[in-house]
Amino acid sequence: MFKRVPHALAALSLVTTQAWAQDAADTVFIQIEARTSLAGAQASIQDYAQDLPNLNGFALGGGWYGVSIGPFSRAEAEAELLRLRRAGAIPPDSYIELPASYGRQFWPVGAQLARPAAPVAADPVTTTSEPAPTAPVAAVSEPTPAPAPVAIAEPEPEPEETPRQARASERQLNRAQRNDLQIALKWAGFYTSSIDGAFGPGTRRAMAAWQGANGFDETGILTTRQRAVLLGQYNAVLDGMGMAEVTDARSGIQIDLPMGVLKFDRYEAPFALFDSASDIGARALLISQPGDRKTLNGLYEIMQTLEIVPLEGKRERRANGFLLTGENSRITSHTEVTLKNGEIKGFTLIWPTGDEERRTRVLALVQDSFTRTDGVLDPATVSDQGQAVDLVSGLQVRKPRHSASGFFVDSKGSVLTSAQTVAQCERVTLDGQYKAELVASDAALGVALLRPADGIAPRKIAQFASDAPRLQAEIAVAGYSFGGVLGAPSLTFGTLEDVRGLNGEEGVHRLAMATLPGDAGGPVFDAAGAVTGVLLPRTDGTRRLPEGVGFAAAGDGLQAFLRNQGVQNFASSSGALAPEDLTAQAADMTVLVNCW
C-alpha cells in the first residue's frame, strides 16, 4: 500500500526544492559517454549500473544520446571526476557538463531533469522500512499485478536553439571547451588556424561550413545540440579504443593507453611490453632504465635495429632524449625517450599503416598523458622468452633480406662485391650500419661496386695479383659465411681447378672448395695474400652447383671494370703468407654486405 510521507520529510523536500532552484547554476553532471542510438545508450547504462550510482540518460539531439552521472555541485563533480578517472571506472575523456546541454531525459524511467535531487543527509538515513518504488505508483485499495513491460518510446528531439540562445549557451563554455571545438573543427577539415579558444571570423566561417556540410542552417554559431554532434563525430574515431590511465609502478610511468586493443604481456628490461589484444594489431612499449647520456645514446642505436622501428622515418637525437619514427607497408612506429635525474623513460606506440586518423588521435592522448613517477625498471628484469641471439629484450631485431660479403678496393671505402648480392635491394649497408650506394654493376662479370654514403677509412685495401695464377695452386676465400652472426669473416681454403668456366669462358676461375651463400662477393686470395678474383654465388636462380665447386670473377676484365669507376690501386703483393697473417689481412679488408 502507498505510505504517506511524514510532515518533516515533506518540509525537508520543500526546502531542498527551493535550495536546488537557487543553486541550479552550480549544478552539473559528469558526461561519460555518447552513443548514436537509444538502444546503445541503454545498453551502456546497464553496463555502468553495476559499478556507478546516479546514472542518467539524456537526448543530446542530432541522433545522439548521452550517459552521465549526477547531479553534483561543481566542486563535488570535479573531485568525483578525478577519483573515478584514477580508478578506471569511467573513460579518461569524461568531462563536466551543464544541464543546459541536455534534452529530454530517458533514464531513469519517468525522471525529468527539472526534478530536484533527493535530499542527502550527513549520514545515511532510512526513511521507511520498505524500499522506495523505482517509479511513481498510484494509491489503490487492492493489490494489483505487476504491469507488463512497456517499450521505452524514442524521445522527441528537443527544439533547436535560436542563434541568440546558442550564443548565450556558448558563453557558458570555458577555455578548454572552446579549444576542443576548434580542435574538432580542424580535425573535420573546416578550421585551419591556431587553437586559441577565441571564436573570431575564422572560427565562425569554419562553424558555418561545418553546419552546411551536416545539414544545419549556416549561422556560424553552434547550438548546444550541434556542439554535441561535432564532438561526437570527433570522438567516434576512438570508439573501441578503451583509452585508460595505466600506472606502472615498476617502470615509474603513468600514461593513457588504448587498453581496448592492448594487453600487458611481460617485462623485458628496459621495456614493459604491451601486446595486441584485437585484430587491429597495435602494440606499445614503456621504456624505463637507469643510466646517463652514454646509456641513452646506446639505446638510441639499439632501438633502430628493431623491427618495430622501420628504416624510413625521422631520427632526432637531443642532448637529453631522442625521437624515432618509422613507417613501412605494415606498421607505423613512434618512440619518445628522455633522460632526467639518471632515469631514462619513454614509450613506443606501434600502429598498423593506413589507420592514420585513429593513430594520430591515440598518439596525441598518449603524449599528453605521459608522466614520470617514482621508480625505474630493474635492468635485471629479463625472462627466458627475451633471451635469444636475434632478440633485444624480447623484441625481434630487424633482419636483412640476405647477406653476403665484399672487400675494400680504395682508401675512400669503396667495396667490390657480387652483382647478384645487391640486385633489387631497397637499401644496402656495410657492416650493418653504414649506408652504401650502388655505383656500378657489370652483369657479364657478375660484380658490383658500392660506395659508402659517409666516408669509411678501411684498415686494409685489396692488392691484386699481377701474375696469372697456376692451376692446382692453393687459394683462400674470406667471407661472412654465417651472415655476420660471428662478427668477423671466416677463411675457407681450397685449390684453383681451372682458369676458365665450364664452357671455356674467359675471366672466370673454377674453384675446388666448400663455400656458403654468405661467402659470395668475398675476395679470393693466392698464397701471397694478393686478390685473384671475387667469389660468385653458387646459384643464379636456375642452376645450383654441386658441393665443393665454386666460381670467381677474375682476370683483366675485373681490373678494367674498377678503372672505369676511378679505382686505380692495383699494387700486388709477393711472398707467401702464414695462415694466421692471411686471416688477419682478410679480416681488415672484408666487409659484411646486407641487402634490405
NUMARFI-132783 format. One line per field, with one value per residue (C-alpha): residue in one letter; residue number from 1; y, x, z. Coordinates in nm, 3 decimals. Layout:
residues N
type = c(a_...)
seq = c(NUM_...)
py = c(Y_...)
px = c(X_...)
pz = c(Z_...)
This chain:
residues 596
type = c(m_f_k_r_v_p_h_a_l_a_a_l_s_l_v_t_t_q_a_w_a_q_d_a_a_d_t_v_f_i_q_i_e_a_r_t_s_l_a_g_a_q_a_s_i_q_d_y_a_q_d_l_p_n_l_n_g_f_a_l_g_g_g_w_y_g_v_s_i_g_p_f_s_r_a_e_a_e_a_e_l_l_r_l_r_r_a_g_a_i_p_p_d_s_y_i_e_l_p_a_s_y_g_r_q_f_w_p_v_g_a_q_l_a_r_p_a_a_p_v_a_a_d_p_v_t_t_t_s_e_p_a_p_t_a_p_v_a_a_v_s_e_p_t_p_a_p_a_p_v_a_i_a_e_p_e_p_e_p_e_e_t_p_r_q_a_r_a_s_e_r_q_l_n_r_a_q_r_n_d_l_q_i_a_l_k_w_a_g_f_y_t_s_s_i_d_g_a_f_g_p_g_t_r_r_a_m_a_a_w_q_g_a_n_g_f_d_e_t_g_i_l_t_t_r_q_r_a_v_l_l_g_q_y_n_a_v_l_d_g_m_g_m_a_e_v_t_d_a_r_s_g_i_q_i_d_l_p_m_g_v_l_k_f_d_r_y_e_a_p_f_a_l_f_d_s_a_s_d_i_g_a_r_a_l_l_i_s_q_p_g_d_r_k_t_l_n_g_l_y_e_i_m_q_t_l_e_i_v_p_l_e_g_k_r_e_r_r_a_n_g_f_l_l_t_g_e_n_s_r_i_t_s_h_t_e_v_t_l_k_n_g_e_i_k_g_f_t_l_i_w_p_t_g_d_e_e_r_r_t_r_v_l_a_l_v_q_d_s_f_t_r_t_d_g_v_l_d_p_a_t_v_s_d_q_g_q_a_v_d_l_v_s_g_l_q_v_r_k_p_r_h_s_a_s_g_f_f_v_d_s_k_g_s_v_l_t_s_a_q_t_v_a_q_c_e_r_v_t_l_d_g_q_y_k_a_e_l_v_a_s_d_a_a_l_g_v_a_l_l_r_p_a_d_g_i_a_p_r_k_i_a_q_f_a_s_d_a_p_r_l_q_a_e_i_a_v_a_g_y_s_f_g_g_v_l_g_a_p_s_l_t_f_g_t_l_e_d_v_r_g_l_n_g_e_e_g_v_h_r_l_a_m_a_t_l_p_g_d_a_g_g_p_v_f_d_a_a_g_a_v_t_g_v_l_l_p_r_t_d_g_t_r_r_l_p_e_g_v_g_f_a_a_a_g_d_g_l_q_a_f_l_r_n_q_g_v_q_n_f_a_s_s_s_g_a_l_a_p_e_d_l_t_a_q_a_a_d_m_t_v_l_v_n_c_w)
seq = c(1_2_3_4_5_6_7_8_9_10_11_12_13_14_15_16_17_18_19_20_21_22_23_24_25_26_27_28_29_30_31_32_33_34_35_36_37_38_39_40_41_42_43_44_45_46_47_48_49_50_51_52_53_54_55_56_57_58_59_60_61_62_63_64_65_66_67_68_69_70_71_72_73_74_75_76_77_78_79_80_81_82_83_84_85_86_87_88_89_90_91_92_93_94_95_96_97_98_99_100_101_102_103_104_105_106_107_108_109_110_111_112_113_114_115_116_117_118_119_120_121_122_123_124_125_126_127_128_129_130_131_132_133_134_135_136_137_138_139_140_141_142_143_144_145_146_147_148_149_150_151_152_153_154_155_156_157_158_159_160_161_162_163_164_165_166_167_168_169_170_171_172_173_174_175_176_177_178_179_180_181_182_183_184_185_186_187_188_189_190_191_192_193_194_195_196_197_198_199_200_201_202_203_204_205_206_207_208_209_210_211_212_213_214_215_216_217_218_219_220_221_222_223_224_225_226_227_228_229_230_231_232_233_234_235_236_237_238_239_240_241_242_243_244_245_246_247_248_249_250_251_252_253_254_255_256_257_258_259_260_261_262_263_264_265_266_267_268_269_270_271_272_273_274_275_276_277_278_279_280_281_282_283_284_285_286_287_288_289_290_291_292_293_294_295_296_297_298_299_300_301_302_303_304_305_306_307_308_309_310_311_312_313_314_315_316_317_318_319_320_321_322_323_324_325_326_327_328_329_330_331_332_333_334_335_336_337_338_339_340_341_342_343_344_345_346_347_348_349_350_351_352_353_354_355_356_357_358_359_360_361_362_363_364_365_366_367_368_369_370_371_372_373_374_375_376_377_378_379_380_381_382_383_384_385_386_387_388_389_390_391_392_393_394_395_396_397_398_399_400_401_402_403_404_405_406_407_408_409_410_411_412_413_414_415_416_417_418_419_420_421_422_423_424_425_426_427_428_429_430_431_432_433_434_435_436_437_438_439_440_441_442_443_444_445_446_447_448_449_450_451_452_453_454_455_456_457_458_459_460_461_462_463_464_465_466_467_468_469_470_471_472_473_474_475_476_477_478_479_480_481_482_483_484_485_486_487_488_489_490_491_492_493_494_495_496_497_498_499_500_501_502_503_504_505_506_507_508_509_510_511_512_513_514_515_516_517_518_519_520_521_522_523_524_525_526_527_528_529_530_531_532_533_534_535_536_537_538_539_540_541_542_543_544_545_546_547_548_549_550_551_552_553_554_555_556_557_558_559_560_561_562_563_564_565_566_567_568_569_570_571_572_573_574_575_576_577_578_579_580_581_582_583_584_585_586_587_588_589_590_591_592_593_594_595_596)
py = c(0.000_0.357_0.522_0.886_1.098_1.232_1.609_1.656_1.484_1.683_2.004_1.897_1.819_2.167_2.330_2.112_2.207_2.576_2.534_2.334_2.604_2.870_2.666_2.546_2.748_2.543_2.207_1.992_1.635_1.415_1.314_0.970_0.853_0.950_0.692_0.721_0.517_0.497_0.121_0.164_0.424_0.200_-0.091_0.129_0.232_-0.133_-0.196_0.107_0.040_-0.247_-0.003_0.351_0.510_0.808_0.722_0.942_0.921_1.231_1.302_1.522_1.595_1.509_1.138_1.125_1.008_1.085_0.880_1.077_1.061_1.324_1.583_1.735_2.073_2.176_2.117_1.771_1.690_1.791_1.572_1.278_1.308_1.287_0.993_0.789_0.854_0.735_0.425_0.350_0.342_0.591_0.675_0.914_1.163_1.208_1.569_1.802_1.914_2.173_2.074_2.316_2.079_1.802_1.745_1.504_1.254_0.887_0.729_0.664_0.587_0.866_1.104_1.459_1.695_1.963_1.726_1.836_1.595_1.382_1.528_1.393_1.370_1.385_1.016_0.756_0.770_0.518_0.695_0.387_0.020_-0.067_0.004_0.308_0.230_0.298_0.499_0.677_0.434_0.538_0.455_0.162_-0.026_-0.369_-0.507_-0.520_-0.744_-0.601_-0.417_-0.579_-0.448_-0.143_-0.048_0.290_0.522_0.713_1.064_1.351_1.575_1.898_2.218_2.366_2.678_3.012_3.189_3.414_3.117_2.939_3.239_3.253_2.884_2.932_3.197_2.931_2.734_2.752_2.794_2.419_2.352_2.627_2.483_2.140_2.278_2.434_2.110_1.916_2.166_2.136_1.757_1.775_1.987_2.315_2.512_2.587_2.850_2.823_2.669_2.969_2.940_3.273_3.247_3.506_3.530_3.225_3.006_3.141_3.060_2.710_2.662_2.778_2.546_2.252_2.336_2.341_2.010_1.849_1.982_2.265_2.632_2.814_3.065_3.040_2.981_2.620_2.532_2.304_2.012_2.088_2.110_1.764_1.628_1.781_1.645_1.312_1.292_1.385_1.123_0.848_0.756_0.645_0.408_0.071_0.203_0.195_0.476_0.423_0.550_0.293_0.334_0.108_0.128_-0.094_0.130_0.453_0.566_0.681_0.703_0.673_0.370_0.220_-0.081_-0.177_-0.302_-0.371_-0.614_-0.623_-0.905_-0.900_-0.710_-0.738_-0.465_-0.187_-0.247_-0.317_-0.492_-0.446_-0.687_-0.665_-0.763_-0.720_-0.763_-0.404_-0.525_-0.228_-0.268_-0.045_-0.030_0.156_0.229_0.259_0.212_0.386_0.548_0.852_1.010_0.722_0.476_0.698_0.702_0.326_0.282_0.520_0.295_-0.030_0.085_0.144_-0.221_-0.341_-0.447_-0.222_0.086_0.075_0.224_0.507_0.779_1.069_1.032_1.315_1.291_1.562_1.631_1.459_1.242_1.124_1.080_0.788_0.742_0.482_0.354_0.065_-0.117_-0.289_-0.061_0.298_0.346_0.644_0.646_0.926_0.891_1.142_1.135_1.305_1.262_0.948_0.779_0.705_0.681_0.694_0.499_0.343_0.318_0.075_0.103_-0.056_0.156_0.310_0.382_0.728_0.917_0.687_0.653_1.027_1.073_0.792_0.916_1.267_1.128_0.909_1.203_1.439_1.189_1.061_1.125_1.018_0.866_0.728_0.419_0.271_-0.080_-0.313_-0.380_-0.745_-0.800_-1.043_-1.356_-1.673_-1.552_-1.247_-1.428_-1.512_-1.407_-1.232_-1.060_-0.744_-0.753_-0.985_-0.776_-0.905_-0.748_-0.629_-0.880_-0.806_-0.986_-1.154_-1.103_-1.162_-1.031_-0.768_-0.609_-0.264_-0.160_0.202_0.444_0.600_0.280_0.162_-0.204_-0.468_-0.744_-0.973_-0.813_-1.069_-0.974_-0.619_-0.670_-0.543_-0.416_-0.121_-0.039_-0.164_-0.139_-0.224_-0.399_-0.348_0.027_0.220_0.304_0.237_0.334_0.118_0.294_0.046_-0.312_-0.544_-0.834_-1.009_-1.011_-1.062_-0.788_-0.455_-0.156_0.008_0.338_0.435_0.740_0.862_0.814_0.498_0.461_0.091_-0.075_-0.270_-0.227_-0.519_-0.574_-0.753_-1.028_-0.920_-1.269_-1.538_-1.800_-2.158_-2.450_-2.653_-2.361_-2.313_-2.034_-1.896_-1.709_-1.463_-1.413_-1.380_-1.741_-1.717_-1.378_-1.181_-1.393_-1.449_-1.079_-1.148_-1.312_-1.676_-1.806_-2.109_-2.287_-2.474_-2.505_-2.341_-2.606_-2.408_-2.053_-2.080_-2.155_-2.488_-2.376_-2.225_-1.870_-1.628_-1.422_-1.696_-1.924_-2.262_-2.338_-2.655_-2.551_-2.575_-2.227_-2.098_-1.840_-1.570_-1.600_-1.470_-1.139_-1.210_-1.183_-1.486_-1.481_-1.655_-1.782_-1.436_-1.261_-1.099_-1.090_-1.302_-1.267_-1.219_-1.525_-1.559_-1.700_-2.076_-2.034_-1.796_-1.880_-2.153_-2.374_-2.479_-2.600_-2.933_-2.927_-2.834_-2.640_-2.262_-1.985_-1.648_-1.343_-1.269_-1.151_-0.826_-0.758_-0.721_-0.462_-0.278_-0.251_-0.089_0.152_0.270_0.369_0.560_0.290_0.280_0.100_-0.228_-0.281_-0.650_-0.840_-1.110_-1.383_-1.647_-1.555_-1.772_-1.871_-1.652_-1.350_-1.412_-1.438_-1.103_-0.935_-1.078_-0.958_-0.600_-0.574_-0.795_-0.636_-0.765_-0.653_-0.651_-0.620_-0.479)
px = c(0.000_0.109_0.253_0.201_0.518_0.579_0.537_0.905_1.024_0.778_0.909_1.268_1.174_1.025_1.339_1.557_1.348_1.393_1.766_1.808_1.633_1.858_2.176_2.075_2.354_2.606_2.450_2.648_2.677_2.973_2.932_3.085_2.965_2.768_2.605_2.439_2.131_1.891_1.938_2.314_2.286_2.051_2.294_2.577_2.369_2.307_2.684_2.774_2.491_2.693_2.953_2.815_2.519_2.310_2.317_2.122_2.038_1.960_1.885_2.161_1.994_2.112_2.052_2.294_2.223_2.438_2.514_2.606_2.617_2.494_2.376_2.661_2.778_3.075_3.321_3.177_3.184_3.549_3.651_3.439_3.565_3.926_3.852_3.664_3.925_4.205_4.005_3.947_3.570_3.492_3.658_3.955_3.784_3.482_3.408_3.182_2.868_2.599_2.229_2.158_2.340_2.084_1.746_1.470_1.568_1.506_1.675_1.578_1.234_0.991_1.260_1.298_1.594_1.384_1.308_1.503_1.763_1.671_1.792_2.126_2.185_2.526_2.487_2.274_1.919_1.645_1.311_1.092_1.103_1.006_1.218_1.106_0.946_1.156_0.874_0.561_0.280_-0.088_-0.265_-0.508_-0.728_-0.637_-0.300_-0.263_-0.041_0.284_0.234_0.356_0.688_0.641_0.890_1.053_0.944_1.209_1.208_1.106_1.400_1.424_1.353_1.668_1.815_1.786_2.115_2.059_2.007_2.306_2.530_2.406_2.485_2.818_2.916_2.897_3.184_3.523_3.855_3.922_3.578_3.623_3.962_3.802_3.553_3.832_4.029_3.724_3.664_4.028_4.006_3.692_3.883_3.697_3.937_4.299_4.409_4.558_4.383_4.329_3.971_3.883_3.583_3.684_3.591_3.797_3.626_3.283_3.346_3.456_3.144_2.920_3.098_3.059_2.689_2.633_2.812_2.598_2.258_2.220_2.147_2.476_2.458_2.824_2.712_2.689_2.392_2.424_2.299_2.535_2.832_2.743_2.721_3.057_3.233_3.059_3.198_3.541_3.538_3.374_3.715_3.816_3.521_3.653_3.998_3.925_4.164_4.253_4.510_4.782_5.003_5.308_5.486_5.775_5.857_5.772_5.541_5.179_5.023_4.695_4.693_4.426_4.363_4.063_4.314_4.618_4.702_5.004_5.241_5.558_5.867_6.192_6.426_6.428_6.074_5.726_5.568_5.202_5.086_4.790_4.451_4.249_4.270_4.395_4.747_4.854_5.140_5.315_5.627_5.701_6.074_6.244_6.604_6.868_7.153_7.335_7.386_7.611_7.334_7.083_7.295_7.333_6.955_6.913_7.132_6.979_6.621_6.698_6.794_6.448_6.176_5.929_6.127_6.111_6.403_6.214_6.133_6.255_6.562_6.616_6.876_6.878_7.104_6.867_6.649_6.559_6.269_6.236_5.961_5.936_5.692_5.674_5.391_5.286_5.341_5.398_5.608_5.664_5.920_5.996_6.261_6.407_6.682_6.613_6.782_6.963_6.647_6.573_6.200_5.972_5.729_5.680_5.344_5.322_5.015_4.912_4.991_4.685_4.492_4.644_4.340_4.296_4.671_4.731_4.439_4.560_4.920_4.818_4.645_4.946_5.186_4.974_4.931_5.290_5.401_5.710_5.650_5.889_6.088_6.267_6.257_6.524_6.777_6.791_6.424_6.459_6.252_6.351_6.141_6.363_6.695_6.792_7.063_6.816_6.621_6.680_6.484_6.231_6.191_6.283_6.592_6.539_6.684_6.810_6.665_7.002_7.367_7.689_8.045_8.261_8.604_8.763_8.932_9.035_9.104_8.755_8.595_8.464_8.362_8.365_8.104_7.895_7.625_7.365_7.415_7.287_7.039_6.687_6.781_6.586_6.881_7.237_7.452_7.812_7.886_7.521_7.542_7.699_7.459_7.609_7.515_7.543_7.794_7.814_7.732_7.853_7.618_7.864_8.137_7.890_8.037_7.920_8.092_7.949_8.043_7.954_7.730_7.967_8.339_8.495_8.868_8.946_9.234_9.342_9.285_9.292_9.613_9.552_9.773_9.969_10.071_9.842_9.766_9.886_9.645_9.611_9.756_9.628_9.373_9.153_8.821_8.729_8.358_8.081_7.977_7.706_7.560_7.751_7.649_8.015_8.103_8.411_8.481_8.577_8.861_8.794_9.082_9.079_9.252_9.229_9.089_9.071_9.124_8.814_8.447_8.282_8.216_8.560_8.458_8.746_8.767_8.619_8.809_8.674_8.749_8.750_8.628_8.322_8.171_7.843_7.599_7.730_8.078_7.958_8.125_8.425_8.788_8.975_9.341_9.652_9.920_10.082_9.761_9.700_9.341_9.283_8.907_8.560_8.365_8.038_7.714_7.666_7.332_7.194_6.832_6.804_7.108_7.283_7.643_7.749_7.906_8.273_8.252_8.272_8.348_8.514_8.515_8.879_9.122_9.179_8.805_8.774_9.050_8.917_8.577_8.740_8.948_8.634_8.495_8.810_8.967_9.341_9.505_9.632_9.961_10.039_10.196_10.461_10.584_10.374_10.184_10.133_9.766_9.734_9.872_9.637_9.346_9.435_9.468_9.136_8.959_9.080_8.961_8.650_8.314_7.962_7.715_7.346_7.061_6.736)
pz = c(0.000_-0.066_0.251_0.345_0.361_0.715_0.753_0.846_0.529_0.320_0.471_0.403_0.045_0.005_0.144_-0.083_-0.384_-0.310_-0.246_-0.568_-0.764_-0.611_-0.685_-1.031_-1.189_-0.988_-1.076_-1.321_-1.446_-1.537_-1.903_-1.953_-2.292_-2.604_-2.832_-3.171_-3.079_-2.787_-2.764_-2.746_-2.471_-2.272_-2.308_-2.182_-1.882_-1.798_-1.807_-1.597_-1.349_-1.200_-1.067_-1.078_-0.895_-1.006_-1.376_-1.617_-1.984_-2.192_-2.557_-2.700_-3.031_-3.379_-3.311_-3.015_-2.659_-2.359_-2.046_-1.736_-1.358_-1.114_-1.046_-0.841_-0.736_-0.948_-0.664_-0.600_-0.970_-1.008_-0.714_-0.830_-1.188_-1.069_-0.839_-1.099_-1.368_-1.141_-1.052_-1.420_-1.358_-1.635_-1.969_-1.941_-2.176_-1.944_-1.864_-1.664_-1.849_-1.773_-1.757_-2.042_-2.280_-2.221_-2.379_-2.276_-2.004_-2.087_-1.787_-1.508_-1.646_-1.561_-1.433_-1.558_-1.539_-1.363_-1.073_-0.763_-0.638_-0.337_-0.005_0.113_0.487_0.651_0.736_0.559_0.694_0.626_0.588_0.551_0.626_0.273_-0.038_-0.235_-0.572_-0.882_-1.039_-0.902_-0.820_-0.780_-0.447_-0.476_-0.230_-0.355_-0.473_-0.847_-1.058_-1.191_-1.519_-1.836_-1.972_-2.189_-2.459_-2.400_-2.675_-2.869_-2.717_-2.938_-3.025_-2.829_-3.024_-3.175_-3.015_-3.188_-3.273_-2.972_-2.742_-2.899_-2.836_-2.475_-2.417_-2.593_-2.338_-2.066_-2.225_-2.057_-2.239_-2.264_-2.410_-2.670_-2.760_-2.801_-3.053_-3.259_-3.244_-3.363_-3.646_-3.752_-3.743_-3.959_-4.213_-4.168_-3.946_-4.033_-3.782_-3.432_-3.133_-2.908_-2.782_-2.946_-3.177_-3.434_-3.804_-3.896_-3.637_-3.733_-4.100_-4.002_-3.792_-4.078_-4.323_-4.084_-4.035_-4.410_-4.459_-4.188_-4.298_-4.044_-4.106_-4.165_-3.878_-3.775_-3.414_-3.299_-3.086_-2.784_-2.993_-3.282_-3.048_-2.918_-3.274_-3.372_-3.064_-3.113_-3.466_-3.337_-3.062_-3.267_-3.409_-3.059_-3.016_-2.903_-2.818_-2.445_-2.359_-1.994_-1.749_-1.686_-1.378_-1.391_-1.055_-1.168_-1.465_-1.285_-1.565_-1.573_-1.917_-2.107_-2.339_-2.569_-2.345_-2.557_-2.817_-2.596_-2.318_-2.089_-2.185_-1.972_-1.863_-2.059_-1.933_-2.036_-2.169_-2.037_-2.334_-2.431_-2.700_-2.935_-2.792_-3.112_-3.487_-3.517_-3.437_-3.223_-2.973_-2.719_-2.504_-2.185_-2.169_-1.832_-1.720_-1.509_-1.700_-1.831_-2.175_-2.281_-2.194_-2.374_-2.690_-2.675_-2.650_-2.945_-3.161_-3.038_-3.097_-3.465_-3.512_-3.406_-3.647_-3.466_-3.582_-3.965_-4.156_-4.324_-4.074_-3.863_-3.644_-3.395_-3.117_-2.849_-2.552_-2.310_-2.530_-2.877_-3.116_-3.358_-3.614_-3.885_-4.142_-4.386_-4.560_-4.235_-3.935_-3.827_-3.515_-3.281_-2.997_-2.750_-2.478_-2.229_-1.966_-1.633_-1.295_-1.404_-1.531_-1.896_-1.964_-2.264_-2.480_-2.821_-2.999_-3.291_-3.515_-3.846_-4.151_-4.317_-3.996_-3.963_-3.833_-3.537_-3.478_-3.456_-3.214_-2.988_-3.008_-2.902_-2.593_-2.513_-2.547_-2.338_-2.056_-2.023_-1.665_-1.473_-1.130_-0.869_-0.964_-1.261_-1.409_-1.274_-1.556_-1.449_-1.536_-1.827_-1.892_-2.075_-2.371_-2.410_-2.441_-2.798_-3.043_-3.274_-2.994_-2.794_-2.467_-2.626_-2.943_-3.286_-3.441_-3.797_-4.044_-4.397_-4.699_-4.740_-4.650_-4.839_-4.848_-5.017_-4.976_-4.977_-5.301_-5.230_-4.947_-4.981_-4.859_-5.198_-5.184_-5.456_-5.428_-5.647_-5.862_-5.754_-5.388_-5.435_-5.717_-5.636_-5.289_-5.149_-4.924_-4.886_-4.574_-4.493_-4.163_-4.065_-4.007_-4.297_-4.577_-4.920_-5.275_-5.583_-5.809_-6.098_-6.185_-6.462_-6.529_-6.761_-6.498_-6.215_-5.994_-5.849_-5.688_-5.373_-5.215_-4.855_-4.815_-4.543_-4.572_-4.426_-4.364_-4.422_-4.236_-4.543_-4.916_-5.161_-5.355_-5.682_-5.824_-6.133_-6.244_-6.382_-6.112_-6.151_-6.172_-5.853_-5.655_-5.302_-5.265_-4.985_-4.973_-4.698_-4.630_-4.377_-4.413_-4.147_-4.234_-3.973_-3.673_-3.583_-3.616_-3.831_-4.168_-4.199_-4.418_-4.636_-4.817_-5.148_-5.485_-5.828_-6.065_-6.390_-6.521_-6.744_-6.698_-6.772_-7.128_-7.175_-7.069_-7.015_-6.696_-6.478_-6.241_-6.128_-5.766_-5.559_-5.213_-4.988_-4.960_-4.815_-4.959_-4.722_-4.875_-5.214_-5.307_-5.087_-5.208_-5.344_-5.228_-5.356_-5.116_-5.105_-4.997_-5.337_-5.464_-5.772_-5.801_-5.650_-5.537_-5.731_-5.581_-5.603_-5.774_-6.036_-5.957_-6.222_-6.157_-5.839_-5.834_-5.683_-5.337_-5.342_-5.670_-5.697_-5.947_-5.920_-6.146_-6.229_-6.495_-6.678_-6.713_-6.337_-6.314_-6.621_-6.452_-6.146_-6.356_-6.534_-6.192_-6.093_-5.876_-5.955_-5.662_-5.807_-5.624_-5.589_-5.303_-5.314_-5.084_-4.914_-4.601_-4.296_-4.245_-3.937_-4.125_-4.416_-4.172_-4.014_-4.353_-4.472_-4.156_-4.215_-4.575_-4.589_-4.512_-4.448_-4.718_-4.621_-4.868_-4.720)
